Every structure is written in C-alpha cells, then in structure tokens.
Amino acid sequence: MTVTTIKVPKSTRDRLRRLAKAEGITLAQAIDKLIDQNAPRPRPTVGGFRSDAPLDAAEIDAELARDFGA
C-alpha cells in the first residue's frame, strides 16, 4: 500500500468520513469502495480472442486469418 495525499474540499472530506464511519470502514476503504462502484476495473484482455462458444479448428483458422489478414 502507498500513501497519497488527495486534496478535496472540507465538505467532501467530511462526507467521506461520515460514510466510512457509518459503514465501519476506514476512509481509504470507503474511497476504494466508491471507486469500484463507479469505475469498475476493466476485464483483462490477455489472449485477445473471447468466444461464448467453443470453436472448431476451421473456425479458429478463419478467426486467425481474419485477424492476421491472411
């Protein structure tokens, strides 16, 4: 974990503190929770191709040809 200073108006700081206290969490946890709710982490894209259904060998060849311009 790192330490970072975030400058916000006092009213925002007070609202965040009240929110954290009401939920029984730290201020950092409250900020993290709000960020996750409003800007969820993107899904990893490692692997490039995603399919809801398995592909057979001919379909895989067609997808590779399409993506590599063959």
PDB file of N, CA, C and O in Angstrom:
ATOM      1  N   MET A   1       0.849  -1.164   0.000  1.00  0.00           N
ATOM      2  CA  MET A   1       0.000   0.000   0.000  1.00  0.00           C
ATOM      3  C   MET A   1       0.897   1.229   0.000  1.00  0.00           C
ATOM      4  O   MET A   1       1.980   1.216   0.586  1.00  0.00           O
ATOM      5  N   THR A   2       0.447   2.280  -0.652  1.00  0.00           N
ATOM      6  CA  THR A   2       1.190   3.527  -0.695  1.00  0.00           C
ATOM      7  C   THR A   2       0.394   4.618   0.008  1.00  0.00           C
ATOM      8  O   THR A   2      -0.804   4.479   0.255  1.00  0.00           O
ATOM      9  N   VAL A   3       1.074   5.683   0.316  1.00  0.00           N
ATOM     10  CA  VAL A   3       0.435   6.837   0.954  1.00  0.00           C
ATOM     11  C   VAL A   3       0.328   7.933  -0.090  1.00  0.00           C
ATOM     12  O   VAL A   3       1.314   8.281  -0.740  1.00  0.00           O
ATOM     13  N   THR A   4      -0.868   8.475  -0.249  1.00  0.00           N
ATOM     14  CA  THR A   4      -1.122   9.522  -1.220  1.00  0.00           C
ATOM     15  C   THR A   4      -1.966  10.603  -0.582  1.00  0.00           C
ATOM     16  O   THR A   4      -2.866  10.312   0.204  1.00  0.00           O
ATOM     17  N   THR A   5      -1.684  11.834  -0.912  1.00  0.00           N
ATOM     18  CA  THR A   5      -2.497  12.944  -0.435  1.00  0.00           C
ATOM     19  C   THR A   5      -3.457  13.342  -1.543  1.00  0.00           C
ATOM     20  O   THR A   5      -3.048  13.581  -2.679  1.00  0.00           O
ATOM     21  N   ILE A   6      -4.728  13.410  -1.205  1.00  0.00           N
ATOM     22  CA  ILE A   6      -5.754  13.845  -2.150  1.00  0.00           C
ATOM     23  C   ILE A   6      -6.388  15.100  -1.575  1.00  0.00           C
ATOM     24  O   ILE A   6      -6.903  15.082  -0.457  1.00  0.00           O
ATOM     25  N   LYS A   7      -6.353  16.183  -2.328  1.00  0.00           N
ATOM     26  CA  LYS A   7      -6.911  17.433  -1.840  1.00  0.00           C
ATOM     27  C   LYS A   7      -8.349  17.559  -2.317  1.00  0.00           C
ATOM     28  O   LYS A   7      -8.628  17.569  -3.516  1.00  0.00           O
ATOM     29  N   VAL A   8      -9.260  17.655  -1.344  1.00  0.00           N
ATOM     30  CA  VAL A   8     -10.692  17.812  -1.617  1.00  0.00           C
ATOM     31  C   VAL A   8     -11.222  18.903  -0.695  1.00  0.00           C
ATOM     32  O   VAL A   8     -10.604  19.222   0.321  1.00  0.00           O
ATOM     33  N   PRO A   9     -12.360  19.469  -1.054  1.00  0.00           N
ATOM     34  CA  PRO A   9     -12.962  20.448  -0.146  1.00  0.00           C
ATOM     35  C   PRO A   9     -13.291  19.797   1.201  1.00  0.00           C
ATOM     36  O   PRO A   9     -13.531  18.592   1.277  1.00  0.00           O
ATOM     37  N   LYS A  10     -13.300  20.605   2.251  1.00  0.00           N
ATOM     38  CA  LYS A  10     -13.591  20.077   3.594  1.00  0.00           C
ATOM     39  C   LYS A  10     -14.937  19.380   3.636  1.00  0.00           C
ATOM     40  O   LYS A  10     -15.095  18.370   4.321  1.00  0.00           O
ATOM     41  N   SER A  11     -15.904  19.913   2.911  1.00  0.00           N
ATOM     42  CA  SER A  11     -17.238  19.288   2.926  1.00  0.00           C
ATOM     43  C   SER A  11     -17.184  17.876   2.350  1.00  0.00           C
ATOM     44  O   SER A  11     -17.860  16.977   2.850  1.00  0.00           O
ATOM     45  N   THR A  12     -16.387  17.677   1.305  1.00  0.00           N
ATOM     46  CA  THR A  12     -16.235  16.345   0.712  1.00  0.00           C
ATOM     47  C   THR A  12     -15.523  15.418   1.682  1.00  0.00           C
ATOM     48  O   THR A  12     -15.935  14.272   1.866  1.00  0.00           O
ATOM     49  N   ARG A  13     -14.453  15.909   2.307  1.00  0.00           N
ATOM     50  CA  ARG A  13     -13.731  15.121   3.298  1.00  0.00           C
ATOM     51  C   ARG A  13     -14.658  14.685   4.426  1.00  0.00           C
ATOM     52  O   ARG A  13     -14.621  13.533   4.858  1.00  0.00           O
ATOM     53  N   ASP A  14     -15.495  15.616   4.903  1.00  0.00           N
ATOM     54  CA  ASP A  14     -16.413  15.297   5.995  1.00  0.00           C
ATOM     55  C   ASP A  14     -17.453  14.264   5.570  1.00  0.00           C
ATOM     56  O   ASP A  14     -17.798  13.370   6.343  1.00  0.00           O
ATOM     57  N   ARG A  15     -17.949  14.388   4.345  1.00  0.00           N
ATOM     58  CA  ARG A  15     -18.920  13.404   3.833  1.00  0.00           C
ATOM     59  C   ARG A  15     -18.286  12.024   3.742  1.00  0.00           C
ATOM     60  O   ARG A  15     -18.907  11.026   4.108  1.00  0.00           O
ATOM     61  N   LEU A  16     -17.049  11.964   3.253  1.00  0.00           N
ATOM     62  CA  LEU A  16     -16.348  10.682   3.161  1.00  0.00           C
ATOM     63  C   LEU A  16     -16.131  10.069   4.545  1.00  0.00           C
ATOM     64  O   LEU A  16     -16.304   8.865   4.731  1.00  0.00           O
ATOM     65  N   ARG A  17     -15.756  10.893   5.499  1.00  0.00           N
ATOM     66  CA  ARG A  17     -15.547  10.386   6.866  1.00  0.00           C
ATOM     67  C   ARG A  17     -16.846   9.844   7.457  1.00  0.00           C
ATOM     68  O   ARG A  17     -16.854   8.791   8.093  1.00  0.00           O
ATOM     69  N   ARG A  18     -17.949  10.574   7.242  1.00  0.00           N
ATOM     70  CA  ARG A  18     -19.247  10.098   7.756  1.00  0.00           C
ATOM     71  C   ARG A  18     -19.636   8.777   7.100  1.00  0.00           C
ATOM     72  O   ARG A  18     -20.125   7.867   7.769  1.00  0.00           O
ATOM     73  N   LEU A  19     -19.422   8.677   5.802  1.00  0.00           N
ATOM     74  CA  LEU A  19     -19.732   7.444   5.076  1.00  0.00           C
ATOM     75  C   LEU A  19     -18.905   6.278   5.622  1.00  0.00           C
ATOM     76  O   LEU A  19     -19.436   5.197   5.875  1.00  0.00           O
ATOM     77  N   ALA A  20     -17.606   6.508   5.800  1.00  0.00           N
ATOM     78  CA  ALA A  20     -16.735   5.450   6.314  1.00  0.00           C
ATOM     79  C   ALA A  20     -17.156   5.028   7.718  1.00  0.00           C
ATOM     80  O   ALA A  20     -17.220   3.837   8.025  1.00  0.00           O
ATOM     81  N   LYS A  21     -17.438   6.000   8.555  1.00  0.00           N
ATOM     82  CA  LYS A  21     -17.840   5.696   9.927  1.00  0.00           C
ATOM     83  C   LYS A  21     -19.153   4.916   9.954  1.00  0.00           C
ATOM     84  O   LYS A  21     -19.292   3.961  10.719  1.00  0.00           O
ATOM     85  N   ALA A  22     -20.108   5.316   9.129  1.00  0.00           N
ATOM     86  CA  ALA A  22     -21.410   4.636   9.091  1.00  0.00           C
ATOM     87  C   ALA A  22     -21.276   3.182   8.659  1.00  0.00           C
ATOM     88  O   ALA A  22     -22.041   2.326   9.102  1.00  0.00           O
ATOM     89  N   GLU A  23     -20.299   2.902   7.791  1.00  0.00           N
ATOM     90  CA  GLU A  23     -20.107   1.537   7.304  1.00  0.00           C
ATOM     91  C   GLU A  23     -19.066   0.773   8.117  1.00  0.00           C
ATOM     92  O   GLU A  23     -18.829  -0.409   7.868  1.00  0.00           O
ATOM     93  N   GLY A  24     -18.453   1.434   9.077  1.00  0.00           N
ATOM     94  CA  GLY A  24     -17.460   0.770   9.920  1.00  0.00           C
ATOM     95  C   GLY A  24     -16.185   0.412   9.183  1.00  0.00           C
ATOM     96  O   GLY A  24     -15.561  -0.610   9.466  1.00  0.00           O
ATOM     97  N   ILE A  25     -15.798   1.261   8.232  1.00  0.00           N
ATOM     98  CA  ILE A  25     -14.584   1.006   7.455  1.00  0.00           C
ATOM     99  C   ILE A  25     -13.676   2.233   7.518  1.00  0.00           C
ATOM    100  O   ILE A  25     -14.083   3.298   7.982  1.00  0.00           O
ATOM    101  N   THR A  26     -12.453   2.067   7.050  1.00  0.00           N
ATOM    102  CA  THR A  26     -11.531   3.194   7.047  1.00  0.00           C
ATOM    103  C   THR A  26     -11.878   4.143   5.906  1.00  0.00           C
ATOM    104  O   THR A  26     -12.624   3.798   4.989  1.00  0.00           O
ATOM    105  N   LEU A  27     -11.323   5.335   5.986  1.00  0.00           N
ATOM    106  CA  LEU A  27     -11.533   6.320   4.926  1.00  0.00           C
ATOM    107  C   LEU A  27     -11.001   5.788   3.596  1.00  0.00           C
ATOM    108  O   LEU A  27     -11.648   5.937   2.559  1.00  0.00           O
ATOM    109  N   ALA A  28      -9.825   5.169   3.628  1.00  0.00           N
ATOM    110  CA  ALA A  28      -9.255   4.598   2.404  1.00  0.00           C
ATOM    111  C   ALA A  28     -10.163   3.513   1.818  1.00  0.00           C
ATOM    112  O   ALA A  28     -10.340   3.445   0.602  1.00  0.00           O
ATOM    113  N   GLN A  29     -10.735   2.671   2.671  1.00  0.00           N
ATOM    114  CA  GLN A  29     -11.640   1.623   2.191  1.00  0.00           C
ATOM    115  C   GLN A  29     -12.900   2.227   1.587  1.00  0.00           C
ATOM    116  O   GLN A  29     -13.419   1.717   0.594  1.00  0.00           O
ATOM    117  N   ALA A  30     -13.395   3.309   2.178  1.00  0.00           N
ATOM    118  CA  ALA A  30     -14.591   3.970   1.653  1.00  0.00           C
ATOM    119  C   ALA A  30     -14.313   4.546   0.268  1.00  0.00           C
ATOM    120  O   ALA A  30     -15.138   4.421  -0.637  1.00  0.00           O
ATOM    121  N   ILE A  31     -13.155   5.175   0.105  1.00  0.00           N
ATOM    122  CA  ILE A  31     -12.790   5.730  -1.200  1.00  0.00           C
ATOM    123  C   ILE A  31     -12.647   4.616  -2.223  1.00  0.00           C
ATOM    124  O   ILE A  31     -13.147   4.736  -3.341  1.00  0.00           O
ATOM    125  N   ASP A  32     -11.969   3.530  -1.855  1.00  0.00           N
ATOM    126  CA  ASP A  32     -11.793   2.393  -2.753  1.00  0.00           C
ATOM    127  C   ASP A  32     -13.143   1.803  -3.163  1.00  0.00           C
ATOM    128  O   ASP A  32     -13.349   1.470  -4.330  1.00  0.00           O
ATOM    129  N   LYS A  33     -14.053   1.676  -2.209  1.00  0.00           N
ATOM    130  CA  LYS A  33     -15.382   1.135  -2.489  1.00  0.00           C
ATOM    131  C   LYS A  33     -16.144   2.034  -3.465  1.00  0.00           C
ATOM    132  O   LYS A  33     -16.782   1.537  -4.394  1.00  0.00           O
ATOM    133  N   LEU A  34     -16.081   3.340  -3.262  1.00  0.00           N
ATOM    134  CA  LEU A  34     -16.761   4.274  -4.155  1.00  0.00           C
ATOM    135  C   LEU A  34     -16.184   4.220  -5.569  1.00  0.00           C
ATOM    136  O   LEU A  34     -16.923   4.289  -6.551  1.00  0.00           O
ATOM    137  N   ILE A  35     -14.871   4.097  -5.663  1.00  0.00           N
ATOM    138  CA  ILE A  35     -14.245   3.997  -6.984  1.00  0.00           C
ATOM    139  C   ILE A  35     -14.680   2.717  -7.679  1.00  0.00           C
ATOM    140  O   ILE A  35     -15.023   2.742  -8.861  1.00  0.00           O
ATOM    141  N   ASP A  36     -14.672   1.594  -6.959  1.00  0.00           N
ATOM    142  CA  ASP A  36     -15.093   0.323  -7.553  1.00  0.00           C
ATOM    143  C   ASP A  36     -16.542   0.362  -8.018  1.00  0.00           C
ATOM    144  O   ASP A  36     -16.874  -0.231  -9.044  1.00  0.00           O
ATOM    145  N   GLN A  37     -17.407   1.048  -7.283  1.00  0.00           N
ATOM    146  CA  GLN A  37     -18.821   1.137  -7.657  1.00  0.00           C
ATOM    147  C   GLN A  37     -19.022   1.993  -8.903  1.00  0.00           C
ATOM    148  O   GLN A  37     -19.922   1.732  -9.702  1.00  0.00           O
ATOM    149  N   ASN A  38     -18.191   3.008  -9.067  1.00  0.00           N
ATOM    150  CA  ASN A  38     -18.400   3.972 -10.142  1.00  0.00           C
ATOM    151  C   ASN A  38     -17.460   3.818 -11.322  1.00  0.00           C
ATOM    152  O   ASN A  38     -17.736   4.341 -12.401  1.00  0.00           O
ATOM    153  N   ALA A  39     -16.380   3.126 -11.145  1.00  0.00           N
ATOM    154  CA  ALA A  39     -15.423   2.897 -12.224  1.00  0.00           C
ATOM    155  C   ALA A  39     -14.804   1.515 -12.038  1.00  0.00           C
ATOM    156  O   ALA A  39     -13.642   1.396 -11.649  1.00  0.00           O
ATOM    157  N   PRO A  40     -15.590   0.465 -12.318  1.00  0.00           N
ATOM    158  CA  PRO A  40     -15.076  -0.881 -12.092  1.00  0.00           C
ATOM    159  C   PRO A  40     -13.825  -1.152 -12.921  1.00  0.00           C
ATOM    160  O   PRO A  40     -13.628  -0.571 -13.988  1.00  0.00           O
ATOM    161  N   ARG A  41     -13.001  -2.030 -12.417  1.00  0.00           N
ATOM    162  CA  ARG A  41     -11.772  -2.395 -13.118  1.00  0.00           C
ATOM    163  C   ARG A  41     -12.119  -3.090 -14.430  1.00  0.00           C
ATOM    164  O   ARG A  41     -13.045  -3.900 -14.479  1.00  0.00           O
ATOM    165  N   PRO A  42     -11.383  -2.778 -15.488  1.00  0.00           N
ATOM    166  CA  PRO A  42     -11.659  -3.440 -16.771  1.00  0.00           C
ATOM    167  C   PRO A  42     -11.304  -4.917 -16.717  1.00  0.00           C
ATOM    168  O   PRO A  42     -10.411  -5.326 -15.974  1.00  0.00           O
ATOM    169  N   ARG A  43     -12.003  -5.704 -17.502  1.00  0.00           N
ATOM    170  CA  ARG A  43     -11.683  -7.122 -17.600  1.00  0.00           C
ATOM    171  C   ARG A  43     -10.355  -7.297 -18.310  1.00  0.00           C
ATOM    172  O   ARG A  43     -10.059  -6.565 -19.255  1.00  0.00           O
ATOM    173  N   PRO A  44      -9.558  -8.243 -17.877  1.00  0.00           N
ATOM    174  CA  PRO A  44      -8.287  -8.483 -18.568  1.00  0.00           C
ATOM    175  C   PRO A  44      -8.530  -8.888 -20.014  1.00  0.00           C
ATOM    176  O   PRO A  44      -9.506  -9.573 -20.320  1.00  0.00           O
ATOM    177  N   THR A  45      -7.648  -8.466 -20.888  1.00  0.00           N
ATOM    178  CA  THR A  45      -7.799  -8.801 -22.304  1.00  0.00           C
ATOM    179  C   THR A  45      -6.683  -9.714 -22.796  1.00  0.00           C
ATOM    180  O   THR A  45      -6.483  -9.851 -24.003  1.00  0.00           O
ATOM    181  N   VAL A  46      -5.962 -10.335 -21.881  1.00  0.00           N
ATOM    182  CA  VAL A  46      -4.883 -11.234 -22.269  1.00  0.00           C
ATOM    183  C   VAL A  46      -5.459 -12.366 -23.101  1.00  0.00           C
ATOM    184  O   VAL A  46      -6.473 -12.954 -22.727  1.00  0.00           O
ATOM    185  N   GLY A  47      -4.838 -12.672 -24.202  1.00  0.00           N
ATOM    186  CA  GLY A  47      -5.319 -13.742 -25.062  1.00  0.00           C
ATOM    187  C   GLY A  47      -6.008 -13.219 -26.297  1.00  0.00           C
ATOM    188  O   GLY A  47      -6.074 -13.919 -27.307  1.00  0.00           O
ATOM    189  N   GLY A  48      -6.528 -11.995 -26.243  1.00  0.00           N
ATOM    190  CA  GLY A  48      -7.078 -11.346 -27.429  1.00  0.00           C
ATOM    191  C   GLY A  48      -8.452 -11.790 -27.856  1.00  0.00           C
ATOM    192  O   GLY A  48      -9.328 -10.939 -28.008  1.00  0.00           O
ATOM    193  N   PHE A  49      -8.698 -13.064 -28.060  1.00  0.00           N
ATOM    194  CA  PHE A  49      -9.985 -13.523 -28.598  1.00  0.00           C
ATOM    195  C   PHE A  49     -10.827 -14.161 -27.506  1.00  0.00           C
ATOM    196  O   PHE A  49     -10.350 -15.005 -26.748  1.00  0.00           O
ATOM    197  N   ARG A  50     -12.066 -13.753 -27.437  1.00  0.00           N
ATOM    198  CA  ARG A  50     -13.001 -14.349 -26.480  1.00  0.00           C
ATOM    199  C   ARG A  50     -14.233 -14.843 -27.243  1.00  0.00           C
ATOM    200  O   ARG A  50     -14.741 -14.160 -28.133  1.00  0.00           O
ATOM    201  N   SER A  51     -14.695 -16.016 -26.888  1.00  0.00           N
ATOM    202  CA  SER A  51     -15.877 -16.581 -27.513  1.00  0.00           C
ATOM    203  C   SER A  51     -16.762 -17.201 -26.446  1.00  0.00           C
ATOM    204  O   SER A  51     -16.271 -17.803 -25.492  1.00  0.00           O
ATOM    205  N   ASP A  52     -18.065 -17.050 -26.612  1.00  0.00           N
ATOM    206  CA  ASP A  52     -19.004 -17.669 -25.681  1.00  0.00           C
ATOM    207  C   ASP A  52     -19.184 -19.155 -25.983  1.00  0.00           C
ATOM    208  O   ASP A  52     -19.632 -19.917 -25.126  1.00  0.00           O
ATOM    209  N   ALA A  53     -18.835 -19.561 -27.196  1.00  0.00           N
ATOM    210  CA  ALA A  53     -18.993 -20.962 -27.595  1.00  0.00           C
ATOM    211  C   ALA A  53     -17.654 -21.491 -28.088  1.00  0.00           C
ATOM    212  O   ALA A  53     -16.882 -20.754 -28.702  1.00  0.00           O
ATOM    213  N   PRO A  54     -17.375 -22.756 -27.825  1.00  0.00           N
ATOM    214  CA  PRO A  54     -16.130 -23.321 -28.336  1.00  0.00           C
ATOM    215  C   PRO A  54     -16.097 -23.295 -29.863  1.00  0.00           C
ATOM    216  O   PRO A  54     -17.131 -23.448 -30.514  1.00  0.00           O
ATOM    217  N   LEU A  55     -14.923 -23.103 -30.419  1.00  0.00           N
ATOM    218  CA  LEU A  55     -14.769 -23.090 -31.874  1.00  0.00           C
ATOM    219  C   LEU A  55     -14.107 -24.377 -32.328  1.00  0.00           C
ATOM    220  O   LEU A  55     -13.289 -24.957 -31.613  1.00  0.00           O
ATOM    221  N   ASP A  56     -14.473 -24.823 -33.540  1.00  0.00           N
ATOM    222  CA  ASP A  56     -13.771 -25.977 -34.089  1.00  0.00           C
ATOM    223  C   ASP A  56     -12.543 -25.469 -34.842  1.00  0.00           C
ATOM    224  O   ASP A  56     -12.359 -24.260 -34.977  1.00  0.00           O
ATOM    225  N   ALA A  57     -11.713 -26.367 -35.328  1.00  0.00           N
ATOM    226  CA  ALA A  57     -10.447 -25.998 -35.953  1.00  0.00           C
ATOM    227  C   ALA A  57     -10.645 -25.078 -37.154  1.00  0.00           C
ATOM    228  O   ALA A  57      -9.868 -24.141 -37.338  1.00  0.00           O
ATOM    229  N   ALA A  58     -11.652 -25.318 -37.967  1.00  0.00           N
ATOM    230  CA  ALA A  58     -11.893 -24.482 -39.152  1.00  0.00           C
ATOM    231  C   ALA A  58     -12.273 -23.062 -38.739  1.00  0.00           C
ATOM    232  O   ALA A  58     -11.837 -22.097 -39.367  1.00  0.00           O
ATOM    233  N   GLU A  59     -13.080 -22.930 -37.692  1.00  0.00           N
ATOM    234  CA  GLU A  59     -13.472 -21.601 -37.217  1.00  0.00           C
ATOM    235  C   GLU A  59     -12.278 -20.859 -36.614  1.00  0.00           C
ATOM    236  O   GLU A  59     -12.147 -19.647 -36.784  1.00  0.00           O
ATOM    237  N   ILE A  60     -11.412 -21.585 -35.912  1.00  0.00           N
ATOM    238  CA  ILE A  60     -10.209 -20.967 -35.351  1.00  0.00           C
ATOM    239  C   ILE A  60      -9.322 -20.455 -36.482  1.00  0.00           C
ATOM    240  O   ILE A  60      -8.816 -19.334 -36.418  1.00  0.00           O
ATOM    241  N   ASP A  61      -9.131 -21.281 -37.527  1.00  0.00           N
ATOM    242  CA  ASP A  61      -8.332 -20.855 -38.675  1.00  0.00           C
ATOM    243  C   ASP A  61      -8.929 -19.608 -39.322  1.00  0.00           C
ATOM    244  O   ASP A  61      -8.195 -18.696 -39.705  1.00  0.00           O
ATOM    245  N   ALA A  62     -10.247 -19.562 -39.445  1.00  0.00           N
ATOM    246  CA  ALA A  62     -10.909 -18.400 -40.056  1.00  0.00           C
ATOM    247  C   ALA A  62     -10.699 -17.151 -39.203  1.00  0.00           C
ATOM    248  O   ALA A  62     -10.437 -16.077 -39.744  1.00  0.00           O
ATOM    249  N   GLU A  63     -10.810 -17.273 -37.882  1.00  0.00           N
ATOM    250  CA  GLU A  63     -10.595 -16.128 -36.994  1.00  0.00           C
ATOM    251  C   GLU A  63      -9.155 -15.631 -37.078  1.00  0.00           C
ATOM    252  O   GLU A  63      -8.912 -14.426 -37.149  1.00  0.00           O
ATOM    253  N   LEU A  64      -8.204 -16.562 -37.071  1.00  0.00           N
ATOM    254  CA  LEU A  64      -6.800 -16.173 -37.177  1.00  0.00           C
ATOM    255  C   LEU A  64      -6.525 -15.506 -38.508  1.00  0.00           C
ATOM    256  O   LEU A  64      -5.804 -14.510 -38.556  1.00  0.00           O
ATOM    257  N   ALA A  65      -7.076 -16.025 -39.579  1.00  0.00           N
ATOM    258  CA  ALA A  65      -6.881 -15.422 -40.890  1.00  0.00           C
ATOM    259  C   ALA A  65      -7.471 -14.027 -40.941  1.00  0.00           C
ATOM    260  O   ALA A  65      -6.876 -13.126 -41.534  1.00  0.00           O
ATOM    261  N   ARG A  66      -8.624 -13.834 -40.334  1.00  0.00           N
ATOM    262  CA  ARG A  66      -9.278 -12.529 -40.313  1.00  0.00           C
ATOM    263  C   ARG A  66      -8.412 -11.526 -39.555  1.00  0.00           C
ATOM    264  O   ARG A  66      -8.205 -10.406 -40.021  1.00  0.00           O
ATOM    265  N   ASP A  67      -7.908 -11.923 -38.394  1.00  0.00           N
ATOM    266  CA  ASP A  67      -7.138 -11.005 -37.560  1.00  0.00           C
ATOM    267  C   ASP A  67      -5.750 -10.725 -38.108  1.00  0.00           C
ATOM    268  O   ASP A  67      -5.208  -9.642 -37.890  1.00  0.00           O
ATOM    269  N   PHE A  68      -5.168 -11.683 -38.815  1.00  0.00           N
ATOM    270  CA  PHE A  68      -3.813 -11.507 -39.336  1.00  0.00           C
ATOM    271  C   PHE A  68      -3.809 -11.168 -40.819  1.00  0.00           C
ATOM    272  O   PHE A  68      -2.741 -11.091 -41.426  1.00  0.00           O
ATOM    273  N   GLY A  69      -4.961 -10.967 -41.407  1.00  0.00           N
ATOM    274  CA  GLY A  69      -5.048 -10.544 -42.790  1.00  0.00           C
ATOM    275  C   GLY A  69      -4.650 -11.576 -43.829  1.00  0.00           C
ATOM    276  O   GLY A  69      -4.258 -11.226 -44.942  1.00  0.00           O
ATOM    277  N   ALA A  70      -4.750 -12.851 -43.464  1.00  0.00           N
ATOM    278  CA  ALA A  70      -4.374 -13.907 -44.425  1.00  0.00           C
ATOM    279  C   ALA A  70      -5.533 -14.221 -45.346  1.00  0.00           C
ATOM    280  O   ALA A  70      -5.412 -15.080 -46.220  1.00  0.00           O
TER     281      ALA A  70
END
